[in-house]
Amino acid sequence: MILTIGMAVDANILIFERIREELRAGKTLKSALVGGFDKVFSTIFDANVTTLLVSLVMFYFGTGPVKGFGLTLAIGVVTTMFCALVVSRLLLELLIETNLIKKFPMLSVVNKPKVPFLKFRLPAFAASWLIVIVGIFGLISKWDSIFGIDFTGGDEVSLSFDTRIDESDISKMVADLDLGDVTPQYVMPLGGGAEVLKMQTPFEESSKVVDAMMQAFPSAGLKVLGSNNIGPSVGAEIQKNALYAIGISLGLILIYIAVRFEIGYGIGAIVATVHDILLTVGVFVLWPDHQFTAPMIAAILLIVGYSLNDTIVVFDRIREELELKPTAKLYDIINLALNAVLSRSLLTSFTTLLAAGSLMVFGTGVISDIAFTFMIGIITGTFSSIFIASPIFFWWHKGDRRSVETSHDVAPEYDWQAGAKEVKEGN
């Protein structure tokens, strides 16, 4: 739902930014509306199709909540496209035709920016990948403890209580009685209700841990509400499906962008997406008291969707600028495109961060973990579309726009070329 909100906001911001550009070019309000929607259609279409591919992979390979995430995201993609391209346009046309609005004033977050983004590509690239490397070492060092019972197998039992027990006291009791790897966590249901103590224990060991808890803390009034058992083989299957889901998602995205755009764009998008996954996982691992569970895979795939959405917006603008400025260098084209979408990127990131931040503040347990992961992904996704995907595309073509033009249909046709072609055909 968070990603759906973010994509819906993003689609409308894209539309409004385009309308503003058309108005600055001197068009009437009605003409600006038509031109804005026409120019933004391919961007919204490509961004939503790639996210739909991710949601279908989640639904096919996911289990339990991951499958639910995939279905919800797929519905969100379809409704977002319909509402942005049909409902928003209809409402705006009605407002203009009935003269309810005669002007379209909008606040500019950044007014005609001219930031030389590619100038900072090397230090930004190096700094972000340094964080990725640190995160990978953190993941390796915590490998035995970072995975939850969804992947390792185990029991999870929910307990109600009259008096709250300090988690350090529970950990001390577990260590004294040598009960194995036990993780206590207090969880507040998102919709309200009493706080619950969840205990993750080794497989088929929950009853022993609960009995020990009741003996050690008799005044706490502990009562078993329910339990969940995941065998080691099931955990291994979930882990395998998670890796399949991420790998297949990246493969489908590369194929789609390579066909729809050009292979250089596809390479840039994949490198940026892998960067976002690794960076997010690294920060998540380095942050204390976090574990990977099945829903976390869905959160990572959501980051894939968000990162791609941001990257495609940039790439679509690069493709457009290549057509509009046939004599400009590729270096200048990319900087122009990045500055053109900067306002949209900042607005979209801010509004999506608001949604994820509210869920992190009011949610607990795995919901809080998902929101935390997604907040990291929003920041890294915005960063990577500017400083990872675009520079990779630039390096892939060695800074030569002719290399791009020979790969897809952005090469302009000049009048003298068309005339020469007609003469040749006449001969």
Residue pairs with C-beta under 8 A, 6 or more apart in sequence:
1 72
1 76
2 302
2 352
2 355
2 356
2 359
2 371
2 374
3 51
3 73
3 76
3 302
3 305
3 306
3 352
3 374
4 72
4 73
4 75
4 76
4 77
4 79
4 80
5 351
5 352
5 355
6 306
6 309
6 348
6 351
6 352
6 355
6 378
7 47
7 48
7 51
7 76
7 77
7 80
7 309
8 76
8 79
8 80
8 83
8 84
9 347
9 348
9 351
9 352
10 47
10 309
10 313
10 344
10 348
10 352
11 44
11 48
11 80
11 81
11 83
11 84
11 85
11 88
12 84
12 88
13 344
13 347
13 348
13 351
14 40
14 43
14 44
14 313
14 344
15 36
15 37
15 40
15 84
15 88
16 36
16 106
17 341
17 343
17 344
18 35
18 36
18 37
18 39
18 40
19 32
19 33
19 35
19 36
19 104
20 104
20 106
21 36
22 31
22 32
22 33
22 35
22 36
23 29
23 32
23 104
27 35
29 96
29 101
29 102
29 103
29 104
30 96
32 104
33 89
33 92
33 93
33 96
37 85
37 89
39 320
41 85
42 316
43 312
43 313
43 316
43 317
44 81
44 84
44 85
45 81
46 257
46 260
46 261
46 312
46 316
47 308
47 309
47 312
47 313
48 77
48 80
48 81
48 309
49 256
50 253
50 256
50 257
50 305
50 308
50 309
50 312
51 73
51 77
51 305
51 308
51 309
52 74
52 77
52 78
53 249
53 252
53 253
53 256
54 73
54 249
54 253
54 301
54 302
54 304
54 305
54 308
55 69
55 70
55 71
55 73
55 74
55 77
55 305
56 70
56 74
57 70
57 245
57 248
57 249
57 252
57 301
58 66
58 67
58 69
58 70
58 73
58 245
58 298
58 301
59 67
59 70
59 71
59 74
60 70
61 241
61 242
61 244
61 245
61 248
62 68
62 69
62 70
62 241
62 245
62 294
62 297
62 298
63 237
63 238
63 241
63 294
64 294
65 294
65 295
65 298
66 242
66 245
66 294
66 295
66 297
66 298
69 295
69 298
69 301
69 302
70 298
73 302
73 305
94 100
95 101
108 343
109 343
109 346
109 347
110 342
110 343
110 346
113 339
113 342
113 343
114 339
115 335
115 338
115 339
115 342
116 335
117 334
117 335
117 338
117 339
117 386
117 387
117 390
118 331
118 334
118 335
118 390
118 391
118 394
120 387
121 387
121 390
121 391
121 394
124 383
124 387
125 387
125 388
125 391
128 275
128 279
128 380
128 383
128 384
128 387
128 388
129 275
131 279
131 282
131 283
132 275
132 278
132 279
132 282
134 282
134 286
135 278
135 279
135 281
135 282
135 283
135 285
135 286
136 278
136 282
138 282
138 285
138 286
139 146
139 281
139 282
139 285
142 285
145 181
145 291
146 285
146 290
146 291
146 292
147 239
147 291
147 292
148 183
148 200
148 291
148 292
148 293
149 155
149 156
149 200
149 230
149 235
149 293
150 230
150 235
150 238
150 292
150 293
150 294
151 235
151 236
151 238
151 239
151 242
151 292
151 293
151 294
152 232
152 235
153 203
153 230
153 231
153 232
153 233
153 234
153 235
153 236
154 200
154 201
154 202
154 203
154 205
154 229
154 230
154 235
155 200
155 201
155 202
155 203
155 204
155 205
155 206
155 227
155 228
155 229
155 230
156 198
156 199
156 200
156 201
156 206
156 227
156 228
156 229
156 230
157 198
157 199
157 201
157 206
157 209
157 210
157 224
157 226
157 227
157 228
158 196
158 197
158 198
158 224
158 225
158 226
158 227
159 196
159 197
159 198
159 199
159 210
159 213
159 222
159 223
159 224
159 225
160 194
160 196
160 197
160 221
160 222
160 223
160 225
161 197
161 220
161 221
161 222
161 223
162 219
162 220
162 221
163 217
163 219
163 220
163 221
164 186
164 195
164 220
165 197
165 217
165 220
167 184
167 185
167 186
169 217
170 182
170 184
170 213
171 182
171 184
173 212
173 213
173 216
174 180
174 182
174 209
174 212
177 212
179 201
179 205
179 208
179 209
179 212
180 201
180 202
180 205
181 201
181 202
182 199
182 200
182 201
182 202
182 209
183 199
183 200
183 291
184 197
184 198
184 199
185 197
185 198
185 199
185 200
185 365
186 195
186 196
186 197
186 198
186 364
187 195
187 196
187 197
187 198
187 364
187 365
188 195
188 196
188 364
188 365
189 196
189 364
190 362
190 363
190 364
190 367
196 225
197 222
198 365
199 206
199 209
199 210
199 213
201 208
201 209
203 229
203 230
203 231
203 232
204 229
206 227
206 229
210 222
210 224
213 220
213 222
214 222
238 294
242 294
242 297
245 297
245 301
246 277
246 297
246 300
246 301
246 304
249 301
249 304
250 270
250 273
250 274
250 304
253 266
253 269
253 270
253 273
253 304
253 308
254 266
254 267
254 269
254 270
255 266
257 265
257 266
257 269
257 312
257 315
258 265
258 266
261 315
261 319
261 408
262 404
262 407
262 408
263 396
263 407
264 393
264 396
264 397
264 403
264 404
264 407
265 315
265 393
267 392
267 393
267 396
268 311
268 315
268 388
268 389
268 390
268 391
268 392
268 393
268 396
269 308
269 311
269 312
269 315
269 389
271 388
271 389
271 392
272 307
272 311
272 384
272 385
272 388
272 389
272 392
273 304
273 307
273 308
273 311
273 384
275 380
275 384
275 388
276 303
276 304
276 307
276 377
276 380
276 381
276 384
277 300
277 303
277 304
279 376
279 380
280 300
280 303
280 373
280 376
280 377
280 380
281 300
283 376
284 290
284 292
284 296
284 369
284 372
284 373
284 376
287 372
290 369
290 372
291 369
293 366
293 369
295 366
295 369
295 370
296 366
296 369
296 370
296 373
298 370
299 369
299 370
299 373
299 374
299 377
300 373
300 377
302 374
302 377
303 373
303 374
303 376
303 377
303 380
303 381
306 352
306 374
306 377
306 378
306 381
307 377
307 380
307 381
307 384
307 385
309 381
310 345
310 348
310 381
310 382
310 384
310 385
311 381
311 384
311 385
311 389
313 341
313 344
313 345
313 385
314 337
314 338
314 341
314 385
314 386
314 389
314 390
315 389
315 393
317 337
317 338
317 340
317 341
318 333
318 334
318 337
318 390
318 393
319 408
319 410
320 337
321 328
321 333
321 336
321 337
321 340
322 333
322 401
322 404
322 405
322 410
323 410
323 412
325 332
325 333
325 336
326 412
326 414
328 336
328 401
329 399
329 401
330 394
330 397
330 399
330 400
330 401
330 404
331 394
331 399
333 401
334 390
334 393
334 394
337 390
338 386
338 390
345 382
345 385
345 386
346 382
349 378
349 379
349 381
349 382
352 378
353 375
353 378
353 379
356 371
356 374
356 375
356 378
357 371
357 375
359 367
359 368
359 370
359 371
360 368
360 371
360 372
360 375
363 370
363 371
397 403
397 404
397 407
404 410
405 411
